[in-house]
Amino acid sequence: MISPDTHLQIGALLFEGIDQMDLTGPFEVLSRVPNSTYRIFGKTTASVRDGRRLCLTPDAALADAPQLDMLHVPGGAGQEGVMDDEEVLGWVRRQAQGARIVFSVCTGALILGAAGLLKGKRATTHWNSFHLLPYFGAVPVNERIVVEGNFVFASGVTSGIDGALRVAALLRGDEAAQVLQLGMQYAPEPPFRSGTPETAPAAVLASARNAVRAITAQREQTARRMAQRLGVAVANAG
């Protein structure tokens, strides 16, 4: 917990093809953290479209970001376009080096991996990319939220809300995080138990895997390239 008298700079990375809920779910929590400023940063100040064509606009460009106390890295299919973008990856590295907490949601973990920040770390990501974590030197942990030092990883999409509440507790204490949770009336009661590969019916899991087959294959090719670039040896990677 950080002194409530310390003003916190909280910021998120925005890019084309982001999954908006990876951004906006945690935003609902983190923008309410007491005595803090939450801003969204893009390569430029131009608007981008998320994976479903929702228009999102950054508050400022990466170059104008202060040193953040908490770095929020969302995921989404557009993560592929970031993996070889050294301008963005360099910004992520620099921010992570000075941040008190680094928080990734979904395939935002792969962006951290491409920046070389996952080596030796326990981490998680979306179930459909979970098998790629070793290519970045990470130790995969099949949990919804993983806390590893000052890194917090949320597995996929809606888990970003859970992860953000964990981050809020680390920043301002459990009671402050619970106040935020109550204000949001966050007490999910899903009608089905299909939220994980382990609980989803086989037919549902097969359908979901088929729907993302193309991006999964693309991500695996990219992960293999990243492993070579990072000097990470992965068993059976050939």
Sequence and secondary structure as in RCSB ss.txt:
>XXXX:A:sequence
MISPDTHLQIGALLFEGIDQMDLTGPFEVLSRVPNSTYRIFGKTTASVRDGRRLCLTPDAALADAPQLDMLHVPG
GAGQEGVMDDEEVLGWVRRQAQGARIVFSVCTGALILGAAGLLKGKRATTHWNSFHLLPYFGAVPVNERIVVEGN
FVFASGVTSGIDGALRVAALLRGDEAAQVLQLGMQYAPEPPFRSGTPETAPAAVLASARNAVRAITAQREQTARR
MAQRLGVAVANAG
>XXXX:A:secstr
   TTS EEEEEE  TT  HHHHHHHHHHHTTSTTEEEEEEESSSS EE TT  EE  SEEGGG    SEEEE  
STTHHHHTT HHHHHHHHHHHHH SEEEEETTHHHHHHHTT  TT EE   TTTGGGGGGGT EE  SSEEEETT
EEEE STTHHHHHHHHHHHHHH HHHHHHHHHHHT     SSS SSTTTS HHHHHHHHHHTHHHHHHHHHHHHH
HHHHHT   TT  
